Amino acid sequence: MNESVLPDLIRILQTQLAQLEKEITLYDEQLLWATRDGIINSGGNLTLHLIGNLNYYIGANLGGTGYLRNREEEFSAKGISRAELLKMIRQASDMIGAVLNNLSETDLKQDYPIIVLDRPTSIQYFLLHLSAHLGYHLGQINYLRRILSTNS
């Protein structure tokens, strides 16, 4: 079987971003930037981190979008509106489709252009890693939203 994995990778990443969009929509807007004792990152900051991560690792490094990442700001910015966060999520989803639809199965087997995980990895492996990273933080965003909603 020589079936392409690209459509599945795109679908998984875009489905996760659609879930992120749903989570941010469910947040009480005034709680997007809130945390609780022992939790240092707000749902808003984790969202910025995910968007920055995808725009950098997929957009800039695979798609040549020219995106310049400011990772520090992902965790320090505050007060961005829900509408703006949702727009950024949608733009990231569109970017993923555009960039990954231009890759081939052969491309997926090539080394990712930079070393990120302490060793060379294939593009396919790194895209799977990005999906796991997105899912990890998506769970944190969901859990924090539910904590904040019950304690406000």
Secondary structure, 3 states (H helix, E strand, C coil): CCCCCHHHHHHHHHHHHHHHHHHHHHCCHHHCCCCCCCCCCCHHHHHHHHHHHHHHHHHHHHHCCCCCCCHHHHHHCCCCCHHHHHHHHHHHHHHHHHHHCCCCHHHHHCECCCCCCCCCCEHHHHHHHHHHHHHHHHHHHHHHHHHHHHHC
